Amino acid sequence: MGTTSRVSGVIRAAGIGAVAGLAGGSAMVVGEKVEQAITRRPNSYVPGRVLLTLLGRRPTDADKPFISNHLMHYATAALLGALRGVWAAVGIRGVYANAWHSLVRLGFDQTVENATGVGAPPHTWPRRELVVDVLHKVVFAVITGIVADRMIRPHLVSTRGRTSH
């Protein structure tokens, strides 16, 4: 396979992956609403505050930027879904990929939340809050992975060998 066709295959997989990420992000929202109905946990507006901060604003902890919250949530879902789509195309698939993708989602969120000063380091959170956040990110990764793996065949798998060096 030539370089041009590999690049176009990666771009196509990223686009489909972005759609898969939006499906995973939607499933995560539904799961959060079900969980919140049970636990009575309030909405988190941290993603919206992150976006506003990235745009040069200075939101307070009292701000509840509903639209920015959804924009950041779905933009992150699409961005990280694009990555998962590329993984599906190059043969990084299934449960293994979903586990890694969960960690990528958690790491991305914590990086932008703490780099902007909006979030708090996870080790400072109450255990229950940490468990809930991890579970929601796993839902995102699993749904995104299922959709990506079904929509994208592994047509860009490397044939260079079986070692990392």
Summary of the structure (lengths in Angstrom):
residues: 165
radius of gyration: 17.3
end to end distance: 21.3
largest distance: 54.0
contacts: 512
relative contact order: 0.20
helix: 73%
strand: 0%
